[in-house]
């Protein structure tokens, strides 16, 4: 008697979960493509890209340190 109602809500929640999964897949797709390209390149290019990313992260860290921590003193 309640099976059609339970099936309806099960299907709704299944579709919601599938939609969320598709959105996450669309968001992560560029990062997965970059990671696969990075793995397939030669060591020299990996080192250059890695050092550039490390410099970018260090620059942002330095900026955040100067903008947030230092003004309090």
C-alpha positions in Angstrom: 0.0 0.0 0.0 2.8 2.4 0.8 5.2 1.0 -1.8 4.4 3.6 -4.5 5.0 6.4 -2.1 8.3 5.0 -0.8 9.4 4.3 -4.4 8.5 7.9 -5.3 10.6 9.4 -2.6 13.4 6.9 -3.1 13.5 7.9 -6.8 13.5 11.6 -5.9 16.4 11.3 -3.5 18.2 9.1 -6.0 17.9 11.8 -8.7 18.9 14.5 -6.3 22.1 12.6 -5.4 22.8 11.9 -9.0 22.4 15.6 -9.8 24.8 16.6 -7.0 27.3 14.0 -8.3 27.1 15.4 -11.8 27.7 18.9 -10.5 30.7 17.8 -8.6 32.0 15.9 -11.6 31.7 19.0 -13.8 33.5 21.1 -11.1 36.4 18.5 -10.8 36.8 17.7 -14.5 39.3 20.5 -15.3 41.4 19.5 -12.3 41.4 15.9 -13.3 42.5 16.9 -16.9 45.3 19.0 -15.6 46.4 16.2 -13.3 46.5 13.7 -16.1 48.4 16.1 -18.3 50.9 16.8 -15.5 51.5 13.0 -15.0 52.1 12.5 -18.7 54.7 15.3 -19.1 58.4 15.0 -18.8 60.2 15.6 -15.5 61.5 19.0 -16.5 58.1 20.4 -17.2 56.8 18.9 -14.0 59.6 20.6 -12.1 58.9 24.0 -13.8 55.1 23.8 -13.2 55.7 22.6 -9.6 58.0 25.5 -8.8 55.7 28.0 -10.4 52.8 26.7 -8.3 54.9 26.6 -5.2 55.9 30.3 -5.8 52.3 31.2 -6.3 51.2 29.5 -3.0 54.1 31.1 -1.2 53.2 34.5 -2.5 49.6 34.1 -1.4 50.8 32.9 2.0 53.1 35.9 2.4 50.2 38.2 1.4 47.8 36.7 3.9 50.5 36.8 6.6 51.1 40.5 5.9 47.5 41.4 5.6 46.1 39.5 8.6 48.8 38.8 11.1 51.0 41.9 11.0 48.5 44.7 11.2 47.6 43.6 14.8 51.0 44.6 16.1 
